[in-house]
């Protein structure tokens, strides 16, 4: 299966695929570097540049997860706040779910925790 293509033919990843970024790329620092340059975009080209100007809460949550994995808890909280603002500006059930899950998963152990 080939990746989706932008209008100019370049492959890209969508907001729905952002949640899988860390599982496919264990280098959290590299993921965080992409998100620091262009946080919250709905889709990215394979090298990590945004495709279009649209943002989505799920992408901010993915960036927050990358920040947490890189030990940047302050940045994680800022990105979770940005996710909430993005979803408030353009509400979707998917974005609301990821904002809620992101806050619970990244800031508490209410849903369990990963083994060391």
Backbone bond lengths (Angstrom), bond angles and torsions (degrees), N, CA, C in turn:
res aa  C-N    CA-C-N  psi(-1)  N-CA   C-N-CA  omega(-1)  CA-C   N-CA-C  phi
1 X - - - 1.441 - - 1.520 109.15 -
2 X 1.311 117.41 128.50 1.461 120.63 -178.94 1.521 109.99 -90.39
3 X 1.355 117.38 153.13 1.461 120.38 -179.12 1.524 110.48 -67.81
4 X 1.361 117.41 157.88 1.458 119.83 176.64 1.518 109.82 -62.98
5 X 1.336 115.72 157.42 1.468 120.67 -177.52 1.528 110.05 -118.25
6 X 1.325 116.13 142.44 1.455 122.10 173.21 1.520 108.56 -74.71
7 X 1.333 116.81 172.80 1.464 120.20 -178.42 1.530 112.07 -60.13
8 X 1.336 117.34 -24.62 1.462 119.56 178.20 1.530 112.53 -90.95
9 X 1.341 116.91 6.04 1.458 120.87 176.61 1.512 115.67 91.28
10 X 1.351 117.88 -4.52 1.463 120.21 179.81 1.522 110.16 -77.36
11 X 1.344 118.87 139.11 1.467 120.34 175.46 1.523 110.39 -69.98
12 X 1.325 116.34 151.84 1.457 120.41 178.80 1.517 110.34 -150.95
13 X 1.335 114.93 167.01 1.472 122.07 176.14 1.521 107.91 -110.33
14 X 1.319 117.57 141.19 1.460 122.17 -178.99 1.519 111.10 -94.34
15 X 1.341 116.21 171.85 1.471 121.22 178.59 1.520 110.70 -57.82
16 X 1.314 117.23 -37.21 1.457 120.46 178.85 1.514 112.47 -63.42
17 X 1.320 116.71 -28.87 1.459 120.44 178.83 1.524 111.85 -85.22
18 X 1.331 117.55 -15.04 1.465 120.44 -179.49 1.510 111.71 -58.81
19 X 1.338 116.24 -35.30 1.460 118.95 -178.60 1.514 111.65 -63.01
20 X 1.336 117.59 -21.09 1.458 121.49 -178.45 1.526 113.05 -94.31
21 X 1.330 117.18 -2.24 1.461 120.46 -173.88 1.522 111.84 -55.96
22 X 1.328 117.65 -47.69 1.454 119.60 -175.48 1.517 112.37 -70.12
23 X 1.336 117.05 -31.01 1.464 117.88 178.85 1.523 111.05 -71.63
24 X 1.325 117.46 -28.23 1.469 120.21 178.56 1.515 111.84 -88.11
25 X 1.330 117.24 -23.72 1.454 121.90 -176.90 1.522 108.54 -130.75
26 X 1.327 118.07 92.98 1.460 119.94 -175.82 1.522 114.01 -68.79
27 X 1.331 119.21 -6.85 1.453 121.67 178.11 1.528 108.58 -81.74
28 X 1.332 115.95 88.65 1.463 121.22 -175.70 1.520 111.97 -61.76
29 X 1.322 116.71 -32.39 1.453 119.87 178.23 1.517 111.61 -62.55
30 X 1.330 117.70 -39.10 1.464 120.93 178.78 1.520 110.15 -67.63
31 X 1.327 117.26 -42.10 1.465 120.33 178.02 1.520 110.50 -62.88
32 X 1.321 116.87 -43.98 1.459 120.71 -179.49 1.529 110.29 -64.44
33 X 1.319 118.21 -37.12 1.467 120.88 178.58 1.530 110.99 -61.05
34 X 1.329 116.79 -41.01 1.468 120.61 177.60 1.524 109.44 -63.36
35 X 1.323 116.76 -48.20 1.456 120.36 -178.11 1.526 112.29 -66.73
36 X 1.320 118.21 -32.06 1.473 119.90 177.63 1.528 110.63 -65.86
37 X 1.317 116.35 -37.96 1.476 119.61 179.29 1.518 111.63 -70.46
38 X 1.318 116.97 -39.33 1.473 121.31 -173.02 1.533 109.62 -143.72
39 X 1.335 118.60 71.13 1.468 119.22 -174.86 1.522 113.33 -71.28
40 X 1.332 115.23 145.26 1.444 122.04 166.94 1.507 119.17 77.30
41 X 1.302 119.09 4.85 1.466 119.19 -177.76 1.524 110.94 -70.05
42 X 1.322 114.95 150.44 1.470 120.55 -177.68 1.515 112.56 -73.29
43 X 1.311 117.54 -27.70 1.463 119.63 178.29 1.520 109.64 -149.74
44 X 1.328 113.78 150.39 1.456 122.34 -176.95 1.524 109.40 -131.46
45 X 1.335 116.36 148.60 1.458 119.67 170.28 1.531 107.55 -72.50
46 X 1.300 116.94 166.33 1.462 119.58 -178.60 1.529 113.17 -59.90
47 X 1.344 120.38 -34.39 1.467 118.89 175.13 1.529 114.09 -73.83
48 X 1.351 117.82 -8.79 1.452 120.43 175.35 1.514 116.35 106.61
49 X 1.321 118.71 7.15 1.454 119.81 176.12 1.529 109.12 -88.67
50 X 1.348 117.12 147.19 1.464 118.89 -177.78 1.524 111.85 -67.49
51 X 1.326 115.15 147.19 1.458 122.46 173.06 1.520 105.00 -108.57
52 X 1.326 117.45 104.35 1.454 121.81 -177.52 1.519 111.84 86.41
53 X 1.338 114.82 -179.65 1.464 121.46 -175.63 1.520 113.90 -105.87
54 X 1.328 117.48 -4.06 1.457 120.86 -175.95 1.530 110.56 -71.25
55 X 1.341 115.90 138.37 1.463 121.33 176.05 1.526 108.91 -115.06
56 X 1.336 115.60 164.97 1.457 120.28 179.88 1.522 109.44 -149.95
57 X 1.324 115.38 143.59 1.466 120.94 -179.07 1.523 112.38 -57.13
58 X 1.331 117.71 -38.79 1.468 120.49 -178.18 1.524 111.78 -60.49
59 X 1.316 116.81 -34.09 1.459 120.00 179.19 1.530 110.92 -70.44
60 X 1.334 116.84 -37.70 1.468 119.48 175.31 1.532 110.57 -64.32
61 X 1.329 117.23 -37.84 1.465 120.28 178.08 1.530 110.01 -65.39
62 X 1.330 117.23 -40.76 1.466 120.29 176.55 1.528 110.18 -61.24
63 X 1.333 116.91 -40.32 1.463 120.63 177.19 1.530 110.21 -64.44
64 X 1.329 116.98 -38.95 1.462 120.69 177.73 1.528 110.76 -62.97
65 X 1.327 116.82 -39.35 1.472 120.51 177.42 1.526 110.47 -64.09
66 X 1.321 117.18 -40.08 1.467 120.47 177.58 1.526 110.21 -64.14
67 X 1.333 116.79 -41.29 1.469 120.48 178.48 1.525 110.48 -62.67
68 X 1.330 116.62 -45.49 1.478 120.01 179.00 1.526 110.46 -60.52
69 X 1.328 117.15 -44.71 1.462 121.04 -179.55 1.525 111.59 -63.26
70 X 1.325 116.41 -28.41 1.464 121.01 178.97 1.531 111.86 -89.24
71 X 1.352 116.67 4.20 1.460 120.12 177.81 1.519 114.61 81.05
72 X 1.318 117.25 16.29 1.467 122.37 -177.76 1.530 109.91 -102.16
73 X 1.336 117.06 72.56 1.462 121.20 -174.03 1.524 113.29 -65.08
74 X 1.316 118.17 -37.18 1.464 120.49 177.64 1.524 111.14 -62.56
75 X 1.313 116.02 -44.41 1.464 120.99 177.57 1.531 110.62 -64.44
76 X 1.343 116.32 -37.73 1.463 120.21 177.42 1.521 110.42 -57.92
77 X 1.329 117.16 -47.53 1.468 120.72 -178.96 1.531 111.14 -63.13
78 X 1.329 117.59 -40.22 1.466 120.90 177.57 1.526 110.98 -62.28
79 X 1.330 116.96 -41.50 1.464 120.64 -179.97 1.521 111.58 -69.12
80 X 1.331 117.78 -36.53 1.464 119.80 174.87 1.532 110.71 -64.14
81 X 1.337 117.41 -37.72 1.467 120.64 175.70 1.525 110.47 -64.45
82 X 1.339 116.83 -40.91 1.473 120.34 177.34 1.526 110.63 -64.03
83 X 1.321 117.18 -36.57 1.462 120.74 177.22 1.523 109.91 -61.35
84 X 1.332 116.40 -44.29 1.466 120.66 178.86 1.526 110.72 -61.94
85 X 1.331 116.83 -43.94 1.476 120.68 179.38 1.521 111.01 -63.85
86 X 1.324 116.86 -41.85 1.469 120.36 179.42 1.522 110.48 -62.89
87 X 1.336 116.51 -41.83 1.461 118.95 -179.67 1.524 111.51 -72.19
88 X 1.321 117.94 -31.59 1.465 120.50 176.34 1.531 110.70 -67.72
89 X 1.337 116.37 -36.99 1.469 120.46 179.85 1.526 111.91 -71.60
90 X 1.327 116.80 -37.27 1.474 122.78 -178.68 1.523 107.69 -138.14
91 X 1.341 116.67 78.27 1.466 119.63 -172.80 1.525 114.10 -68.20
92 X 1.330 114.55 135.91 1.460 122.60 172.23 1.524 107.23 -139.38
93 X 1.313 116.81 152.99 1.468 118.77 177.46 1.527 109.88 -64.74
94 X 1.328 117.06 -35.81 1.464 121.77 -178.76 1.531 109.92 -65.43
95 X 1.330 116.25 -47.01 1.460 119.86 178.46 1.514 112.16 -62.93
96 X 1.334 117.37 -43.10 1.465 121.17 179.27 1.527 110.62 -61.81
97 X 1.329 115.84 -41.33 1.471 119.57 179.08 1.516 111.02 -63.01
98 X 1.334 117.38 -43.84 1.464 119.33 -179.02 1.521 112.37 -70.86
99 X 1.341 117.94 -33.06 1.467 119.43 175.36 1.529 109.28 -63.06
100 X 1.328 116.60 -46.89 1.465 120.40 -179.76 1.531 111.41 -64.38
101 X 1.327 116.40 -49.02 1.472 119.80 179.01 1.524 111.65 -62.29
102 X 1.322 116.10 -42.21 1.465 119.99 179.93 1.509 111.88 -59.26
103 X 1.330 116.23 -46.28 1.470 119.37 179.35 1.526 111.14 -61.24
104 X 1.319 116.55 -45.29 1.475 119.60 -178.66 1.525 110.55 -67.71
105 X 1.333 117.07 -47.97 1.466 120.50 -175.39 1.524 113.08 -68.44
106 X 1.334 116.90 -35.09 1.463 119.87 -174.02 1.520 113.84 -92.78
107 X 1.329 117.78 -17.85 1.472 119.05 -174.87 1.521 113.48 -119.21
108 X 1.325 118.55 0.81 1.462 120.29 179.78 1.523 110.18 -149.13
109 X 1.310 114.82 175.32 1.467 119.34 174.74 1.527 109.58 -112.76
110 X 1.326 117.56 22.35 1.464 122.56 -175.90 1.526 112.55 -59.91
111 X 1.320 118.00 -30.35 1.453 121.78 179.60 1.529 112.51 -101.16
112 X 1.331 115.72 14.10 1.466 120.54 -176.67 1.517 108.87 98.66
113 X 1.301 115.46 178.61 1.457 119.60 179.34 1.517 109.35 -140.10
114 X 1.296 114.90 164.20 1.457 120.42 179.29 1.526 109.59 -78.26
115 X 1.325 116.81 141.04 1.463 118.20 176.41 1.523 110.96 -67.95
116 X 1.313 116.03 149.19 1.477 120.23 178.65 1.508 111.26 -75.42
